[in-house]
Amino acid sequence: MSDLKRDFEQAAIDVKGLTERPDNDTLLRLYALYKQGSEGDVSGPKPGFFDFVGTAKYEAWAKLQGTPQDEAMRRYVELVGKLTA
């Protein structure tokens, strides 16, 4: 396993232990970077109009379309590092 992959997985664990809940924009960034880093480009149908949270998550992930998984992982690890510092 690469160092980046290990750091990414550790960041996913660390983020669950945050003492303060990040603001919604930060939560969406975390979600999108995690999904892009772990799965790649967004897939599946966009959630329905009245699924506001699902739509916001889908759109945040879709904005990262084309971002290499390694880059998304690196950015996720950096963001979690800032939040846990």
PyMOL Python script that loads the backbone (N, CA, C, O; Angstrom):
from pymol import cmd

cmd.read_pdbstr("""\
ATOM      1  N   MET A   1       0.844  -1.186   0.000  1.00  0.00           N
ATOM      2  CA  MET A   1       0.000   0.000   0.000  1.00  0.00           C
ATOM      3  C   MET A   1       0.888   1.249   0.000  1.00  0.00           C
ATOM      4  O   MET A   1       1.876   1.314   0.731  1.00  0.00           O
ATOM      5  N   SER A   2       0.535   2.222  -0.812  1.00  0.00           N
ATOM      6  CA  SER A   2       1.344   3.440  -0.900  1.00  0.00           C
ATOM      7  C   SER A   2       1.164   4.305   0.344  1.00  0.00           C
ATOM      8  O   SER A   2       0.174   4.189   1.066  1.00  0.00           O
ATOM      9  N   ASP A   3       2.147   5.173   0.574  1.00  0.00           N
ATOM     10  CA  ASP A   3       2.062   6.097   1.706  1.00  0.00           C
ATOM     11  C   ASP A   3       0.834   6.985   1.579  1.00  0.00           C
ATOM     12  O   ASP A   3       0.146   7.240   2.567  1.00  0.00           O
ATOM     13  N   LEU A   4       0.553   7.461   0.359  1.00  0.00           N
ATOM     14  CA  LEU A   4      -0.597   8.340   0.143  1.00  0.00           C
ATOM     15  C   LEU A   4      -1.893   7.623   0.491  1.00  0.00           C
ATOM     16  O   LEU A   4      -2.761   8.191   1.153  1.00  0.00           O
ATOM     17  N   LYS A   5      -2.027   6.380   0.047  1.00  0.00           N
ATOM     18  CA  LYS A   5      -3.239   5.602   0.333  1.00  0.00           C
ATOM     19  C   LYS A   5      -3.392   5.393   1.843  1.00  0.00           C
ATOM     20  O   LYS A   5      -4.495   5.494   2.379  1.00  0.00           O
ATOM     21  N   ARG A   6      -2.296   5.107   2.514  1.00  0.00           N
ATOM     22  CA  ARG A   6      -2.324   4.909   3.962  1.00  0.00           C
ATOM     23  C   ARG A   6      -2.714   6.213   4.664  1.00  0.00           C
ATOM     24  O   ARG A   6      -3.540   6.206   5.577  1.00  0.00           O
ATOM     25  N   ASP A   7      -2.117   7.333   4.234  1.00  0.00           N
ATOM     26  CA  ASP A   7      -2.447   8.642   4.811  1.00  0.00           C
ATOM     27  C   ASP A   7      -3.919   8.988   4.568  1.00  0.00           C
ATOM     28  O   ASP A   7      -4.589   9.538   5.442  1.00  0.00           O
ATOM     29  N   PHE A   8      -4.411   8.661   3.370  1.00  0.00           N
ATOM     30  CA  PHE A   8      -5.805   8.921   3.004  1.00  0.00           C
ATOM     31  C   PHE A   8      -6.747   8.141   3.924  1.00  0.00           C
ATOM     32  O   PHE A   8      -7.724   8.689   4.434  1.00  0.00           O
ATOM     33  N   GLU A   9      -6.448   6.873   4.126  1.00  0.00           N
ATOM     34  CA  GLU A   9      -7.290   6.036   4.990  1.00  0.00           C
ATOM     35  C   GLU A   9      -7.230   6.510   6.438  1.00  0.00           C
ATOM     36  O   GLU A   9      -8.238   6.487   7.144  1.00  0.00           O
ATOM     37  N   GLN A  10      -6.043   6.941   6.883  1.00  0.00           N
ATOM     38  CA  GLN A  10      -5.913   7.463   8.246  1.00  0.00           C
ATOM     39  C   GLN A  10      -6.696   8.766   8.393  1.00  0.00           C
ATOM     40  O   GLN A  10      -7.329   8.990   9.425  1.00  0.00           O
ATOM     41  N   ALA A  11      -6.662   9.621   7.382  1.00  0.00           N
ATOM     42  CA  ALA A  11      -7.405  10.886   7.417  1.00  0.00           C
ATOM     43  C   ALA A  11      -8.906  10.609   7.511  1.00  0.00           C
ATOM     44  O   ALA A  11      -9.629  11.327   8.202  1.00  0.00           O
ATOM     45  N   ALA A  12      -9.374   9.571   6.819  1.00  0.00           N
ATOM     46  CA  ALA A  12     -10.795   9.206   6.870  1.00  0.00           C
ATOM     47  C   ALA A  12     -11.195   8.781   8.279  1.00  0.00           C
ATOM     48  O   ALA A  12     -12.331   9.005   8.696  1.00  0.00           O
ATOM     49  N   ILE A  13     -10.278   8.174   9.008  1.00  0.00           N
ATOM     50  CA  ILE A  13     -10.526   7.796  10.401  1.00  0.00           C
ATOM     51  C   ILE A  13     -10.453   9.042  11.289  1.00  0.00           C
ATOM     52  O   ILE A  13     -11.304   9.250  12.153  1.00  0.00           O
ATOM     53  N   ASP A  14      -9.427   9.862  11.066  1.00  0.00           N
ATOM     54  CA  ASP A  14      -9.214  11.062  11.882  1.00  0.00           C
ATOM     55  C   ASP A  14     -10.383  12.030  11.798  1.00  0.00           C
ATOM     56  O   ASP A  14     -10.752  12.649  12.796  1.00  0.00           O
ATOM     57  N   VAL A  15     -10.963  12.164  10.618  1.00  0.00           N
ATOM     58  CA  VAL A  15     -12.040  13.143  10.424  1.00  0.00           C
ATOM     59  C   VAL A  15     -13.266  12.791  11.276  1.00  0.00           C
ATOM     60  O   VAL A  15     -14.025  13.678  11.667  1.00  0.00           O
ATOM     61  N   LYS A  16     -13.453  11.524  11.555  1.00  0.00           N
ATOM     62  CA  LYS A  16     -14.589  11.100  12.384  1.00  0.00           C
ATOM     63  C   LYS A  16     -14.412  11.509  13.843  1.00  0.00           C
ATOM     64  O   LYS A  16     -15.380  11.547  14.602  1.00  0.00           O
ATOM     65  N   GLY A  17     -13.164  11.816  14.237  1.00  0.00           N
ATOM     66  CA  GLY A  17     -12.894  12.183  15.621  1.00  0.00           C
ATOM     67  C   GLY A  17     -12.809  13.683  15.860  1.00  0.00           C
ATOM     68  O   GLY A  17     -12.364  14.118  16.922  1.00  0.00           O
ATOM     69  N   LEU A  18     -13.236  14.482  14.873  1.00  0.00           N
ATOM     70  CA  LEU A  18     -13.181  15.940  15.046  1.00  0.00           C
ATOM     71  C   LEU A  18     -14.041  16.352  16.230  1.00  0.00           C
ATOM     72  O   LEU A  18     -15.158  15.863  16.400  1.00  0.00           O
ATOM     73  N   THR A  19     -13.513  17.254  17.041  1.00  0.00           N
ATOM     74  CA  THR A  19     -14.269  17.715  18.208  1.00  0.00           C
ATOM     75  C   THR A  19     -15.314  18.757  17.836  1.00  0.00           C
ATOM     76  O   THR A  19     -16.316  18.916  18.534  1.00  0.00           O
ATOM     77  N   GLU A  20     -15.077  19.468  16.731  1.00  0.00           N
ATOM     78  CA  GLU A  20     -16.015  20.483  16.278  1.00  0.00           C
ATOM     79  C   GLU A  20     -16.507  20.128  14.885  1.00  0.00           C
ATOM     80  O   GLU A  20     -15.720  19.723  14.029  1.00  0.00           O
ATOM     81  N   ARG A  21     -17.799  20.277  14.655  1.00  0.00           N
ATOM     82  CA  ARG A  21     -18.369  19.977  13.335  1.00  0.00           C
ATOM     83  C   ARG A  21     -17.983  21.093  12.367  1.00  0.00           C
ATOM     84  O   ARG A  21     -18.247  22.265  12.636  1.00  0.00           O
ATOM     85  N   PRO A  22     -17.357  20.736  11.237  1.00  0.00           N
ATOM     86  CA  PRO A  22     -17.011  21.756  10.231  1.00  0.00           C
ATOM     87  C   PRO A  22     -18.273  22.379   9.628  1.00  0.00           C
ATOM     88  O   PRO A  22     -19.358  21.806   9.719  1.00  0.00           O
ATOM     89  N   ASP A  23     -18.124  23.552   9.014  1.00  0.00           N
ATOM     90  CA  ASP A  23     -19.263  24.182   8.348  1.00  0.00           C
ATOM     91  C   ASP A  23     -19.667  23.345   7.133  1.00  0.00           C
ATOM     92  O   ASP A  23     -18.923  22.471   6.690  1.00  0.00           O
ATOM     93  N   ASN A  24     -20.848  23.628   6.611  1.00  0.00           N
ATOM     94  CA  ASN A  24     -21.391  22.815   5.514  1.00  0.00           C
ATOM     95  C   ASN A  24     -20.511  22.812   4.270  1.00  0.00           C
ATOM     96  O   ASN A  24     -20.363  21.773   3.626  1.00  0.00           O
ATOM     97  N   ASP A  25     -19.920  23.961   3.917  1.00  0.00           N
ATOM     98  CA  ASP A  25     -19.044  24.008   2.745  1.00  0.00           C
ATOM     99  C   ASP A  25     -17.849  23.080   2.918  1.00  0.00           C
ATOM    100  O   ASP A  25     -17.457  22.379   1.985  1.00  0.00           O
ATOM    101  N   THR A  26     -17.272  23.081   4.118  1.00  0.00           N
ATOM    102  CA  THR A  26     -16.124  22.215   4.393  1.00  0.00           C
ATOM    103  C   THR A  26     -16.552  20.750   4.361  1.00  0.00           C
ATOM    104  O   THR A  26     -15.833  19.902   3.833  1.00  0.00           O
ATOM    105  N   LEU A  27     -17.717  20.455   4.924  1.00  0.00           N
ATOM    106  CA  LEU A  27     -18.219  19.077   4.887  1.00  0.00           C
ATOM    107  C   LEU A  27     -18.414  18.604   3.449  1.00  0.00           C
ATOM    108  O   LEU A  27     -18.094  17.461   3.122  1.00  0.00           O
ATOM    109  N   LEU A  28     -18.941  19.481   2.586  1.00  0.00           N
ATOM    110  CA  LEU A  28     -19.115  19.107   1.183  1.00  0.00           C
ATOM    111  C   LEU A  28     -17.769  18.886   0.501  1.00  0.00           C
ATOM    112  O   LEU A  28     -17.620  17.966  -0.303  1.00  0.00           O
ATOM    113  N   ARG A  29     -16.785  19.737   0.823  1.00  0.00           N
ATOM    114  CA  ARG A  29     -15.449  19.560   0.245  1.00  0.00           C
ATOM    115  C   ARG A  29     -14.850  18.232   0.691  1.00  0.00           C
ATOM    116  O   ARG A  29     -14.285  17.496  -0.117  1.00  0.00           O
ATOM    117  N   LEU A  30     -14.975  17.929   1.984  1.00  0.00           N
ATOM    118  CA  LEU A  30     -14.469  16.654   2.500  1.00  0.00           C
ATOM    119  C   LEU A  30     -15.128  15.479   1.772  1.00  0.00           C
ATOM    120  O   LEU A  30     -14.453  14.547   1.336  1.00  0.00           O
ATOM    121  N   TYR A  31     -16.446  15.540   1.650  1.00  0.00           N
ATOM    122  CA  TYR A  31     -17.189  14.466   0.993  1.00  0.00           C
ATOM    123  C   TYR A  31     -16.720  14.287  -0.450  1.00  0.00           C
ATOM    124  O   TYR A  31     -16.414  13.177  -0.886  1.00  0.00           O
ATOM    125  N   ALA A  32     -16.669  15.405  -1.182  1.00  0.00           N
ATOM    126  CA  ALA A  32     -16.310  15.345  -2.601  1.00  0.00           C
ATOM    127  C   ALA A  32     -14.889  14.831  -2.795  1.00  0.00           C
ATOM    128  O   ALA A  32     -14.647  13.990  -3.661  1.00  0.00           O
ATOM    129  N   LEU A  33     -13.952  15.327  -1.999  1.00  0.00           N
ATOM    130  CA  LEU A  33     -12.560  14.877  -2.123  1.00  0.00           C
ATOM    131  C   LEU A  33     -12.434  13.400  -1.761  1.00  0.00           C
ATOM    132  O   LEU A  33     -11.691  12.661  -2.408  1.00  0.00           O
ATOM    133  N   TYR A  34     -13.160  12.968  -0.724  1.00  0.00           N
ATOM    134  CA  TYR A  34     -13.107  11.562  -0.337  1.00  0.00           C
ATOM    135  C   TYR A  34     -13.650  10.678  -1.468  1.00  0.00           C
ATOM    136  O   TYR A  34     -13.025   9.685  -1.841  1.00  0.00           O
ATOM    137  N   LYS A  35     -14.816  11.044  -2.008  1.00  0.00           N
ATOM    138  CA  LYS A  35     -15.418  10.248  -3.072  1.00  0.00           C
ATOM    139  C   LYS A  35     -14.529  10.226  -4.319  1.00  0.00           C
ATOM    140  O   LYS A  35     -14.352   9.176  -4.938  1.00  0.00           O
ATOM    141  N   GLN A  36     -13.968  11.388  -4.689  1.00  0.00           N
ATOM    142  CA  GLN A  36     -13.099  11.452  -5.863  1.00  0.00           C
ATOM    143  C   GLN A  36     -11.843  10.624  -5.628  1.00  0.00           C
ATOM    144  O   GLN A  36     -11.380   9.923  -6.528  1.00  0.00           O
ATOM    145  N   GLY A  37     -11.291  10.704  -4.415  1.00  0.00           N
ATOM    146  CA  GLY A  37     -10.079   9.956  -4.092  1.00  0.00           C
ATOM    147  C   GLY A  37     -10.309   8.458  -4.016  1.00  0.00           C
ATOM    148  O   GLY A  37      -9.435   7.673  -4.385  1.00  0.00           O
ATOM    149  N   SER A  38     -11.467   8.063  -3.544  1.00  0.00           N
ATOM    150  CA  SER A  38     -11.721   6.631  -3.367  1.00  0.00           C
ATOM    151  C   SER A  38     -12.387   5.981  -4.576  1.00  0.00           C
ATOM    152  O   SER A  38     -12.158   4.799  -4.835  1.00  0.00           O
ATOM    153  N   GLU A  39     -13.214   6.732  -5.330  1.00  0.00           N
ATOM    154  CA  GLU A  39     -13.965   6.126  -6.421  1.00  0.00           C
ATOM    155  C   GLU A  39     -13.679   6.720  -7.798  1.00  0.00           C
ATOM    156  O   GLU A  39     -13.982   6.092  -8.812  1.00  0.00           O
ATOM    157  N   GLY A  40     -13.103   7.913  -7.847  1.00  0.00           N
ATOM    158  CA  GLY A  40     -12.886   8.566  -9.138  1.00  0.00           C
ATOM    159  C   GLY A  40     -14.061   9.457  -9.491  1.00  0.00           C
ATOM    160  O   GLY A  40     -14.805   9.900  -8.616  1.00  0.00           O
ATOM    161  N   ASP A  41     -14.223   9.715 -10.775  1.00  0.00           N
ATOM    162  CA  ASP A  41     -15.264  10.634 -11.229  1.00  0.00           C
ATOM    163  C   ASP A  41     -16.661  10.187 -10.807  1.00  0.00           C
ATOM    164  O   ASP A  41     -16.951   8.997 -10.683  1.00  0.00           O
ATOM    165  N   VAL A  42     -17.513  11.188 -10.591  1.00  0.00           N
ATOM    166  CA  VAL A  42     -18.890  10.954 -10.152  1.00  0.00           C
ATOM    167  C   VAL A  42     -19.595   9.987 -11.099  1.00  0.00           C
ATOM    168  O   VAL A  42     -19.380  10.015 -12.311  1.00  0.00           O
ATOM    169  N   SER A  43     -20.435   9.140 -10.530  1.00  0.00           N
ATOM    170  CA  SER A  43     -21.176   8.171 -11.337  1.00  0.00           C
ATOM    171  C   SER A  43     -22.578   8.034 -10.763  1.00  0.00           C
ATOM    172  O   SER A  43     -22.847   8.450  -9.636  1.00  0.00           O
ATOM    173  N   GLY A  44     -23.446   7.459 -11.537  1.00  0.00           N
ATOM    174  CA  GLY A  44     -24.818   7.264 -11.086  1.00  0.00           C
ATOM    175  C   GLY A  44     -25.678   8.484 -11.376  1.00  0.00           C
ATOM    176  O   GLY A  44     -25.168   9.556 -11.703  1.00  0.00           O
ATOM    177  N   PRO A  45     -26.975   8.310 -11.254  1.00  0.00           N
ATOM    178  CA  PRO A  45     -27.892   9.411 -11.541  1.00  0.00           C
ATOM    179  C   PRO A  45     -27.860  10.472 -10.435  1.00  0.00           C
ATOM    180  O   PRO A  45     -27.623  10.171  -9.265  1.00  0.00           O
ATOM    181  N   LYS A  46     -28.102  11.703 -10.837  1.00  0.00           N
ATOM    182  CA  LYS A  46     -28.183  12.800  -9.872  1.00  0.00           C
ATOM    183  C   LYS A  46     -29.445  12.599  -9.026  1.00  0.00           C
ATOM    184  O   LYS A  46     -30.500  12.251  -9.556  1.00  0.00           O
ATOM    185  N   PRO A  47     -29.335  12.820  -7.701  1.00  0.00           N
ATOM    186  CA  PRO A  47     -30.515  12.665  -6.840  1.00  0.00           C
ATOM    187  C   PRO A  47     -31.657  13.589  -7.264  1.00  0.00           C
ATOM    188  O   PRO A  47     -31.440  14.589  -7.948  1.00  0.00           O
ATOM    189  N   GLY A  48     -32.850  13.245  -6.857  1.00  0.00           N
ATOM    190  CA  GLY A  48     -34.037  14.021  -7.201  1.00  0.00           C
ATOM    191  C   GLY A  48     -33.998  15.440  -6.639  1.00  0.00           C
ATOM    192  O   GLY A  48     -33.243  15.736  -5.713  1.00  0.00           O
ATOM    193  N   PHE A  49     -34.811  16.295  -7.208  1.00  0.00           N
ATOM    194  CA  PHE A  49     -34.836  17.716  -6.866  1.00  0.00           C
ATOM    195  C   PHE A  49     -35.059  17.961  -5.367  1.00  0.00           C
ATOM    196  O   PHE A  49     -34.462  18.878  -4.803  1.00  0.00           O
ATOM    197  N   PHE A  50     -35.887  17.174  -4.731  1.00  0.00           N
ATOM    198  CA  PHE A  50     -36.210  17.414  -3.322  1.00  0.00           C
ATOM    199  C   PHE A  50     -35.225  16.779  -2.354  1.00  0.00           C
ATOM    200  O   PHE A  50     -35.354  16.947  -1.141  1.00  0.00           O
ATOM    201  N   ASP A  51     -34.244  16.054  -2.874  1.00  0.00           N
ATOM    202  CA  ASP A  51     -33.167  15.499  -2.044  1.00  0.00           C
ATOM    203  C   ASP A  51     -32.042  16.536  -2.025  1.00  0.00           C
ATOM    204  O   ASP A  51     -31.049  16.410  -2.742  1.00  0.00           O
ATOM    205  N   PHE A  52     -32.218  17.562  -1.192  1.00  0.00           N
ATOM    206  CA  PHE A  52     -31.296  18.699  -1.197  1.00  0.00           C
ATOM    207  C   PHE A  52     -29.884  18.310  -0.793  1.00  0.00           C
ATOM    208  O   PHE A  52     -28.916  18.743  -1.420  1.00  0.00           O
ATOM    209  N   VAL A  53     -29.760  17.501   0.244  1.00  0.00           N
ATOM    210  CA  VAL A  53     -28.438  17.084   0.711  1.00  0.00           C
ATOM    211  C   VAL A  53     -27.762  16.198  -0.337  1.00  0.00           C
ATOM    212  O   VAL A  53     -26.591  16.394  -0.663  1.00  0.00           O
ATOM    213  N   GLY A  54     -28.498  15.238  -0.853  1.00  0.00           N
ATOM    214  CA  GLY A  54     -27.952  14.352  -1.875  1.00  0.00           C
ATOM    215  C   GLY A  54     -27.521  15.112  -3.120  1.00  0.00           C
ATOM    216  O   GLY A  54     -26.477  14.823  -3.704  1.00  0.00           O
ATOM    217  N   THR A  55     -28.330  16.083  -3.522  1.00  0.00           N
ATOM    218  CA  THR A  55     -27.997  16.901  -4.690  1.00  0.00           C
ATOM    219  C   THR A  55     -26.737  17.722  -4.439  1.00  0.00           C
ATOM    220  O   THR A  55     -25.864  17.803  -5.302  1.00  0.00           O
ATOM    221  N   ALA A  56     -26.643  18.330  -3.261  1.00  0.00           N
ATOM    222  CA  ALA A  56     -25.458  19.138  -2.921  1.00  0.00           C
ATOM    223  C   ALA A  56     -24.199  18.273  -2.937  1.00  0.00           C
ATOM    224  O   ALA A  56     -23.162  18.691  -3.451  1.00  0.00           O
ATOM    225  N   LYS A  57     -24.290  17.080  -2.381  1.00  0.00           N
ATOM    226  CA  LYS A  57     -23.142  16.164  -2.367  1.00  0.00           C
ATOM    227  C   LYS A  57     -22.759  15.765  -3.796  1.00  0.00           C
ATOM    228  O   LYS A  57     -21.584  15.770  -4.163  1.00  0.00           O
ATOM    229  N   TYR A  58     -23.766  15.422  -4.584  1.00  0.00           N
ATOM    230  CA  TYR A  58     -23.517  15.004  -5.972  1.00  0.00           C
ATOM    231  C   TYR A  58     -22.841  16.130  -6.746  1.00  0.00           C
ATOM    232  O   TYR A  58     -21.863  15.899  -7.458  1.00  0.00           O
ATOM    233  N   GLU A  59     -23.364  17.355  -6.606  1.00  0.00           N
ATOM    234  CA  GLU A  59     -22.809  18.493  -7.344  1.00  0.00           C
ATOM    235  C   GLU A  59     -21.385  18.822  -6.885  1.00  0.00           C
ATOM    236  O   GLU A  59     -20.535  19.171  -7.705  1.00  0.00           O
ATOM    237  N   ALA A  60     -21.122  18.712  -5.576  1.00  0.00           N
ATOM    238  CA  ALA A  60     -19.766  18.970  -5.063  1.00  0.00           C
ATOM    239  C   ALA A  60     -18.786  17.955  -5.647  1.00  0.00           C
ATOM    240  O   ALA A  60     -17.675  18.309  -6.040  1.00  0.00           O
ATOM    241  N   TRP A  61     -19.205  16.700  -5.699  1.00  0.00           N
ATOM    242  CA  TRP A  61     -18.356  15.642  -6.266  1.00  0.00           C
ATOM    243  C   TRP A  61     -18.177  15.868  -7.766  1.00  0.00           C
ATOM    244  O   TRP A  61     -17.074  15.701  -8.286  1.00  0.00           O
ATOM    245  N   ALA A  62     -19.247  16.243  -8.465  1.00  0.00           N
ATOM    246  CA  ALA A  62     -19.187  16.447  -9.912  1.00  0.00           C
ATOM    247  C   ALA A  62     -18.216  17.575 -10.280  1.00  0.00           C
ATOM    248  O   ALA A  62     -17.623  17.548 -11.359  1.00  0.00           O
ATOM    249  N   LYS A  63     -18.048  18.558  -9.402  1.00  0.00           N
ATOM    250  CA  LYS A  63     -17.122  19.669  -9.671  1.00  0.00           C
ATOM    251  C   LYS A  63     -15.673  19.178  -9.761  1.00  0.00           C
ATOM    252  O   LYS A  63     -14.824  19.848 -10.348  1.00  0.00           O
ATOM    253  N   LEU A  64     -15.399  18.031  -9.190  1.00  0.00           N
ATOM    254  CA  LEU A  64     -14.041  17.478  -9.206  1.00  0.00           C
ATOM    255  C   LEU A  64     -13.808  16.547 -10.400  1.00  0.00           C
ATOM    256  O   LEU A  64     -12.759  15.913 -10.506  1.00  0.00           O
ATOM    257  N   GLN A  65     -14.784  16.473 -11.284  1.00  0.00           N
ATOM    258  CA  GLN A  65     -14.687  15.613 -12.480  1.00  0.00           C
ATOM    259  C   GLN A  65     -13.329  15.830 -13.161  1.00  0.00           C
ATOM    260  O   GLN A  65     -12.942  16.968 -13.429  1.00  0.00           O
ATOM    261  N   GLY A  66     -12.622  14.757 -13.434  1.00  0.00           N
ATOM    262  CA  GLY A  66     -11.340  14.845 -14.116  1.00  0.00           C
ATOM    263  C   GLY A  66     -10.140  15.019 -13.189  1.00  0.00           C
ATOM    264  O   GLY A  66      -8.998  14.922 -13.639  1.00  0.00           O
ATOM    265  N   THR A  67     -10.378  15.272 -11.907  1.00  0.00           N
ATOM    266  CA  THR A  67      -9.283  15.390 -10.949  1.00  0.00           C
ATOM    267  C   THR A  67      -8.714  13.990 -10.708  1.00  0.00           C
ATOM    268  O   THR A  67      -9.460  13.072 -10.369  1.00  0.00           O
ATOM    269  N   PRO A  68      -7.399  13.819 -10.879  1.00  0.00           N
ATOM    270  CA  PRO A  68      -6.815  12.494 -10.624  1.00  0.00           C
ATOM    271  C   PRO A  68      -7.060  12.054  -9.175  1.00  0.00           C
ATOM    272  O   PRO A  68      -7.056  12.875  -8.258  1.00  0.00           O
ATOM    273  N   GLN A  69      -7.272  10.758  -8.985  1.00  0.00           N
ATOM    274  CA  GLN A  69      -7.544  10.235  -7.643  1.00  0.00           C
ATOM    275  C   GLN A  69      -6.420  10.572  -6.663  1.00  0.00           C
ATOM    276  O   GLN A  69      -6.692  10.915  -5.513  1.00  0.00           O
ATOM    277  N   ASP A  70      -5.159  10.479  -7.102  1.00  0.00           N
ATOM    278  CA  ASP A  70      -4.036  10.801  -6.214  1.00  0.00           C
ATOM    279  C   ASP A  70      -4.101  12.255  -5.743  1.00  0.00           C
ATOM    280  O   ASP A  70      -3.836  12.552  -4.578  1.00  0.00           O
ATOM    281  N   GLU A  71      -4.453  13.151  -6.657  1.00  0.00           N
ATOM    282  CA  GLU A  71      -4.565  14.574  -6.315  1.00  0.00           C
ATOM    283  C   GLU A  71      -5.689  14.794  -5.304  1.00  0.00           C
ATOM    284  O   GLU A  71      -5.520  15.540  -4.339  1.00  0.00           O
ATOM    285  N   ALA A  72      -6.829  14.152  -5.521  1.00  0.00           N
ATOM    286  CA  ALA A  72      -7.958  14.270  -4.593  1.00  0.00           C
ATOM    287  C   ALA A  72      -7.571  13.720  -3.216  1.00  0.00           C
ATOM    288  O   ALA A  72      -7.918  14.309  -2.193  1.00  0.00           O
ATOM    289  N   MET A  73      -6.862  12.605  -3.192  1.00  0.00           N
ATOM    290  CA  MET A  73      -6.418  12.025  -1.919  1.00  0.00           C
ATOM    291  C   MET A  73      -5.494  12.992  -1.182  1.00  0.00           C
ATOM    292  O   MET A  73      -5.633  13.208   0.022  1.00  0.00           O
ATOM    293  N   ARG A  74      -4.548  13.571  -1.926  1.00  0.00           N
ATOM    294  CA  ARG A  74      -3.602  14.524  -1.330  1.00  0.00           C
ATOM    295  C   ARG A  74      -4.339  15.723  -0.734  1.00  0.00           C
ATOM    296  O   ARG A  74      -4.040  16.149   0.382  1.00  0.00           O
ATOM    297  N   ARG A  75      -5.300  16.263  -1.478  1.00  0.00           N
ATOM    298  CA  ARG A  75      -6.055  17.421  -1.011  1.00  0.00           C
ATOM    299  C   ARG A  75      -6.923  17.067   0.199  1.00  0.00           C
ATOM    300  O   ARG A  75      -7.090  17.887   1.101  1.00  0.00           O
ATOM    301  N   TYR A  76      -7.470  15.862   0.222  1.00  0.00           N
ATOM    302  CA  TYR A  76      -8.273  15.395   1.348  1.00  0.00           C
ATOM    303  C   TYR A  76      -7.410  15.294   2.611  1.00  0.00           C
ATOM    304  O   TYR A  76      -7.802  15.758   3.682  1.00  0.00           O
ATOM    305  N   VAL A  77      -6.241  14.686   2.469  1.00  0.00           N
ATOM    306  CA  VAL A  77      -5.322  14.531   3.602  1.00  0.00           C
ATOM    307  C   VAL A  77      -4.923  15.910   4.146  1.00  0.00           C
ATOM    308  O   VAL A  77      -4.878  16.106   5.361  1.00  0.00           O
ATOM    309  N   GLU A  78      -4.633  16.865   3.251  1.00  0.00           N
ATOM    310  CA  GLU A  78      -4.260  18.225   3.669  1.00  0.00           C
ATOM    311  C   GLU A  78      -5.396  18.903   4.419  1.00  0.00           C
ATOM    312  O   GLU A  78      -5.173  19.524   5.458  1.00  0.00           O
ATOM    313  N   LEU A  79      -6.627  18.786   3.892  1.00  0.00           N
ATOM    314  CA  LEU A  79      -7.770  19.436   4.522  1.00  0.00           C
ATOM    315  C   LEU A  79      -8.044  18.836   5.902  1.00  0.00           C
ATOM    316  O   LEU A  79      -8.284  19.571   6.859  1.00  0.00           O
ATOM    317  N   VAL A  80      -8.010  17.525   6.006  1.00  0.00           N
ATOM    318  CA  VAL A  80      -8.224  16.879   7.311  1.00  0.00           C
ATOM    319  C   VAL A  80      -7.113  17.294   8.281  1.00  0.00           C
ATOM    320  O   VAL A  80      -7.367  17.516   9.465  1.00  0.00           O
ATOM    321  N   GLY A  81      -5.882  17.397   7.771  1.00  0.00           N
ATOM    322  CA  GLY A  81      -4.758  17.837   8.603  1.00  0.00           C
ATOM    323  C   GLY A  81      -4.999  19.221   9.184  1.00  0.00           C
ATOM    324  O   GLY A  81      -4.687  19.464  10.350  1.00  0.00           O
ATOM    325  N   LYS A  82      -5.552  20.132   8.388  1.00  0.00           N
ATOM    326  CA  LYS A  82      -5.858  21.482   8.868  1.00  0.00           C
ATOM    327  C   LYS A  82      -6.956  21.453   9.920  1.00  0.00           C
ATOM    328  O   LYS A  82      -6.906  22.206  10.892  1.00  0.00           O
ATOM    329  N   LEU A  83      -7.939  20.597   9.732  1.00  0.00           N
ATOM    330  CA  LEU A  83      -9.066  20.530  10.665  1.00  0.00           C
ATOM    331  C   LEU A  83      -8.700  19.873  11.987  1.00  0.00           C
ATOM    332  O   LEU A  83      -9.297  20.177  13.019  1.00  0.00           O
ATOM    333  N   THR A  84      -7.719  18.973  11.961  1.00  0.00           N
ATOM    334  CA  THR A  84      -7.331  18.265  13.185  1.00  0.00           C
ATOM    335  C   THR A  84      -6.177  18.937  13.903  1.00  0.00           C
ATOM    336  O   THR A  84      -5.826  18.540  15.014  1.00  0.00           O
ATOM    337  N   ALA A  85      -5.580  19.950  13.285  1.00  0.00           N
ATOM    338  CA  ALA A  85      -4.416  20.623  13.888  1.00  0.00           C
ATOM    339  C   ALA A  85      -4.818  21.463  15.085  1.00  0.00           C
ATOM    340  O   ALA A  85      -3.966  22.096  15.709  1.00  0.00           O
TER     341      ALA A  85
END
""", "prot")
cmd.dss("prot")
cmd.show_as("cartoon", "prot")
cmd.util.cbc("prot")
cmd.orient("prot")
